[in-house]
Amino acid sequence: MARKEKAILGDYNMTSDRNGRVYKRSEMRKEWTGNWVHKSEWEPKHPQLVIIPRVEKIAEQPARSEDDPLFIPFTPVAMPGDDLDEY
């Protein structure tokens, strides 16, 4: 492992976005989030983040029949002491 202070042509110092330590550019990797981290801290993108949902198939026939709705008229309920002649 090269020391941070040692000068290497074409290799410069970078600060890790995860822990703030200084490493050589050759030891850094870029994560899928855009952060530059040391190769020991690098993590691949989690597979659950790239799931593509399946498109649902549309039913060819309606789930319910197209019949007329059932009409239930109002029917008064006789209660004790009520006079049903008013309805």
Backbone hydrogen bonds, N-H to C=O, Kabsch-Sander energy under -0.5 kcal/mol:
donor,donor_aa,acceptor,acceptor_aa,energy
8,I,11,D,-0.6
11,D,8,I,-2.0
14,M,23,Y,-3.4
16,S,21,R,-3.0
17,D,36,W,-3.2
20,G,16,S,-1.5
23,Y,14,M,-3.1
25,R,12,Y,-2.3
27,E,24,K,-1.6
28,M,25,R,-1.4
29,R,37,V,-3.1
31,E,29,R,-0.5
31,E,35,N,-3.0
34,G,31,E,-1.6
37,V,29,R,-2.8
37,V,35,N,-0.6
39,K,27,E,-2.1
41,E,38,H,-1.7
42,W,38,H,-1.0
49,L,46,H,-1.7
50,V,47,P,-1.4
51,I,48,Q,-0.8
72,I,70,L,-0.6
78,A,76,P,-0.5
82,D,79,M,-2.4
84,L,82,D,-0.7
86,E,83,D,-1.1
87,Y,84,L,-0.9
